Amino acid sequence: SVPRCYLNKQLATVRVLKGDPAELSCTVSKDNVTGTWFKDGLKLTSMDGVVFEKKGLVHKLIINKAEDIHAGKYRFEGGDVKTEASIFVEDPPQVDKVLLKNLSSVPTVAKAGEGVKLRIPFEGRGPIRATWLKDRMELGDDSRIRVDKTDTCTTLAISSCDRRDCGDYKVRLKNDSGILEIDLKLVVIDKPQPPAGPIKIVESSANNITIQWKPPKDDGGKPVQRYLVERQQVGRNDWETLGETSRSCTSFTTSKVEEEMSYYFRVRAINAEGASDALESGEVKAAGKASPGAPDPPEIISASRDSITISWKAPSKTGTSQIMGYIVQKRKKGSVTWLPVTNVPVKDKKLKVTSLKKGVQYEFRVAAVNAAGTGQPSEPSEPASAQDPSKSPGQVQDLKVSSSDSTSVTLTWNKPEVQDGNAVRGYEVEMRACNSLSWSKCFTLPAESTSCRVQGLQPRERLLLRVTALGDTGPGEPVELELCPGAAAAARVSPRFLIDDTVKSFLVIKAGDPIRVKIPFEGHPEPEVTWLKDGLPLPSRAALSTEDGITQLLLRAAEPSDSGTYTVELGDGLGKRETFSFQVQITDVPQPPGAIRLEENVPNTVTVTWEPSASEQWDKNLYYTLLKRESPKGLWHVLGDLIYNNKFTFTRVVPGRDYYFRVVAKNDVGASDPSETVQPWRIWKKKAEFRVKAQRYRGVNQNQPPRFLVPLKCHVVVTGSECRMSCAVGGHPAPKITWYKDSRDLSRDPNYFCTNDFGVCSLVVLGVTKQDEGEYTVEASNDLGRAFSKAFLAIKGNS
């Protein structure tokens, strides 16, 4: 018998997009099989766009370009075999690829108040449902918005755009073959909102008024270019333009003020679309000028053959502006005529007055100077003579024995009479036996001490004690005293404390360190000593010892609970008691702050916040220091010190630069370990900042020579910090700006960074050093002339 034919591979159902090629194929076991194709039960002999192919055992039906007519159920029959499959022609919604790319990648931009029509043509098997969504919400028709659809396109029309219409839109096209979603963006540009208020009055004096505001919450879709500041005098109707500031400067200082006059201020934000509505201030009054009050009388510090050095303190009333210096005057004692010591005010509060006559007594007085003028002079100083203090101190006065027992003696005395300016710097106490000629030193005491206790003596041994005053040029004449310890041992001496400058009334001890306090006393017989803390007995770990007229408290490791008031009592057994109290404060290096958070709440600024140190709960003197650096291994520079909260705003952020931040908690004992940011902080530069645009100067007449609308100001900054010197320039054509330091052109110096934003020119010194100190000059030049502005930069250490 002849073998039967069978299928090696059956037909498989195919799904194909309209317009794409399609193919059905099967494989039989015999080469001589002639097959027949059927569609939807009808035999196919020929069909547009369909090709029948046989290669060996494989039979194919090939469609070059699938259309709707090609969809259906196909069957192949040949010999003993039969197999079926379907072709489905899919026709989902489609949009032109170029149009689709443009809609998805390029925002549609419209100006506020204008109409917008977004039309999207499409293809695909109908019916096609079109839906428009904004922020995931389906849009419907209202008074401004209309959604239309035909068989070939859908349209969104907005009659009058405003900033509310900005956002992400989605068009969803759907039929029985599939869904097509198109994302597009609509940007509506407008003038900015008014600057955020209220207007803050930073300074209001007789010379200046400084105001401050915040950037607008909405810049209108275009970056703010500058701010316009105007002023109105109370009682008038017209507004006067004071000037403009750059977009990064949200403060303005005007010196065009009159004393006791009141003003209103208003500020507008300006972008490429125009000026915002104004933010207005309340009434601001310029203060009247007031001179400083009188300082306290000057003090005499030292004197020499032809000079006297004096010092003084600032007056308690400084007037309405800061003190710029002091006028120093002198006169001979008994004269009524005051003569100036210097030609210009003295900035320091200490002065060496020279060219004085030896032996003549002089009096001095000072007066403070501010912008309002010279204040009231001080009362005269004590008279002083210009002479060389070469004479040694005189003898101590009233040397005597205040108490004694069999093995010790306590001496007291008064200071020598100070003549001719000779000062006592200390005392020397010496001792020798009556049968010996050599003196042995017992003590060297500071000038404040006028008593001492000599111990370890032999009972009833006759001794000589002497006390010598010490000065800068040597010792004075000694005063001797003969005594015999124990001769008056039976005499009663009332208990009393021998307190001098070595005994402190307030102690600050670091936790973990020992507390050791020695209190000297005297009394005969030996008084009873009692120690108390906050009125209660001391803790058991406190060690007390009393010996040879000294009672001592020792705590080997201080704890926070040891803070408090300590009291020592002396009792004579007859009811009489003497007390001495002192305060102890236990402190420690603070624990580190918590995690740091960084936020850009205002453009080109960073607000640094951190979790507080746990030590804030018990240390009222704790504060924070914030530091920054601009590379992972760079030097740390102080941004803010003596910060008593957990927040700091850094306003000098340069876009495109990395910043690292560190916070340290500090108190009187020391600094904690730092808390640092791990990842760098960066504000990316906006592409718009790289576009080169011709400067347009508004409100300036054509062909004007350069002039400075706001001149440079002098600066005093700390070593390592950033300094920004700014000015405002006008003129047409746009002036060329050149910066100089001590007549040296800074144009190509990499240590300086120059900017010019709409006539607001800035020179930025990124990390100042002592070498940056000096006079800086900015030159503005065009074809009609040149203008200059100068200022001095002073550098002080960061200690």
Secondary structure, 3 states (H helix, E strand, C coil): CCCCCCEEECCCCEEEECCCCEEEEEEECCCCCCCEEEECCEECCCCCCEEEEEECCEEEEEECCCCHHHCEEEEEEECCEEEEEEEEEECCCECCHHHHHHHHHCCEEEECCCCEEEEEECECCCCCEEEEEECCEECCCCCCEEEEECCCEEEEEECCCCHHHCEEEEEEEEECCEEEEEEEEEEEECCCCCCEEEEEEEEECCCCEEEEEECCCCCCCCCCCEEEEEEEECCCCCCEEEEEEECCCCEEEECCCCCCCEEEEEEEEEECCEECCCEECCCEECCCCCCCCCCCCCEEEEECCCCEEEECCCCCCCCCCCCCEEEEEEEECCCCCCEECCCCCECCCEEEECCCCECCEEEEEEEEEECCEECCCCCCCCCEEECCCCCCCCCCEEEEEEEECCCCEEEEEECCCCCCCCCCCEEEEEEEECCCCCCEEEEEEECCCCEEEECCCCCCCCEEEEEEEEECCEECCCEEEEECCCCCCCCCEEEEECCCCCCCCEEEEECCCCEEEEEEEEEECCCEEEEEECCECCCCCCEEEEECCEEEEEECCCCHHHCEEEEEEEECCCCCEEEEEEEEEEECCCCCCCCEEEECCCCCCEEEEECCCHHHHCCCCCEEEEEEECCCCCCCEEEEEEECCCEEEECCCCCCCCEEEEEEEECCCCECCCEECCCCECCCCCHHHHCCCCCCCCCCCCCEEEEEEECCCCEEEECCCCEEEEEEEEEECCCEEEEEECCEECCCCCCEEEEEECCEEEEEECCCCHHHCEEEEEEEEECCEEEEEEEEEEEECCC
